[in-house]
């Protein structure tokens, strides 16, 4: 079987303050988005890539990603006003392949997480194929409340890529669309509309999301670090929508 990858690049990135979509900011020898795609293209299991972009940015995105594609191909679709709507647009682009059984797992990744390694993509997809779903998780050092920052053992932050069996993911999104329900992220949609088991794949705080201008500089520094790894977890967890990143 083969998997498909959805890369979400339809956000505005206004908090970066750069005047352009943050995934198009230059980074290393490419862009934030280019790095995200480069890692995904190294995964043999990924046979289809759907890139979700903002209306009007197709040309800008094409210029950003063409240099890293090589012989690879991506399908570009326009996203919606929300993350959930963008996921729905991507799944509709993959619907025929999913219903035909040509794609058995779909992974969804934030294009603004350029340090996700090819190993993390591969492991997340593999675990999802075995148990139903997989999400990268990283322990949090503490949770802020009115009393300040306090340690909360067992509380984790959730990252992307998040991967799920394709038929279950499409069914959950179809049911959510019928109800007018919008989830904070992919795992939250599955939690609301399925009983799919979801496993936690240990990740690292290095898999950060570019949100502010200083994050671009931080990623550039981290690119020099050899510590990017994603060991496999056998621990199953049920994602809490309130803890989605």
NORKALIN-V369189 format. One record per residue. D_FIRST is the distance of its C-alpha to the first C-alpha in whole Angstrom. Layout:
BEGIN
d_first = {D_FIRST & D_FIRST}
END
This chain:
BEGIN
d_first = {0 & 4 & 7 & 10 & 14 & 17 & 20 & 23 & 26 & 29 & 31 & 35 & 35 & 39 & 40 & 39 & 42 & 41 & 41 & 38 & 34 & 34 & 30 & 32 & 35 & 35 & 34 & 34 & 33 & 31 & 31 & 29 & 27 & 26 & 26 & 23 & 21 & 22 & 20 & 17 & 17 & 17 & 14 & 11 & 8 & 10 & 10 & 12 & 15 & 18 & 21 & 23 & 27 & 31 & 32 & 34 & 32 & 30 & 32 & 33 & 29 & 28 & 31 & 30 & 26 & 27 & 28 & 25 & 22 & 23 & 21 & 18 & 18 & 19 & 19 & 23 & 24 & 27 & 27 & 29 & 32 & 30 & 27 & 26 & 27 & 25 & 22 & 22 & 23 & 20 & 18 & 20 & 18 & 15 & 16 & 15 & 12 & 11 & 13 & 12 & 8 & 7 & 7 & 6 & 9 & 12 & 14 & 18 & 20 & 24 & 25 & 28 & 26 & 26 & 26 & 23 & 22 & 18 & 18 & 19 & 16 & 14 & 15 & 15 & 11 & 11 & 14 & 13 & 10 & 12 & 15 & 15 & 16 & 17 & 20 & 22 & 26 & 29 & 32 & 35 & 38 & 40 & 40 & 43 & 46 & 49 & 50 & 48 & 45 & 45 & 42 & 40 & 38 & 34 & 34 & 31 & 30 & 27 & 25 & 22 & 19 & 18 & 15 & 14 & 11 & 11 & 13 & 16 & 16 & 17 & 19 & 21 & 22 & 23 & 25 & 27 & 27 & 29 & 31 & 32 & 31 & 30 & 28 & 29 & 25 & 22 & 22 & 26 & 24 & 22 & 25 & 27 & 25 & 23 & 23 & 20 & 20 & 20 & 20 & 22 & 21 & 24 & 25 & 28 & 31 & 30 & 27 & 30 & 30 & 32 & 35 & 38 & 40 & 40 & 37 & 36 & 39 & 37 & 34 & 35 & 37 & 34 & 32 & 35 & 34 & 32 & 31 & 27 & 25 & 23 & 23 & 21 & 22 & 22 & 24 & 23 & 25 & 26 & 26 & 30 & 30 & 33 & 32 & 29 & 30}
END
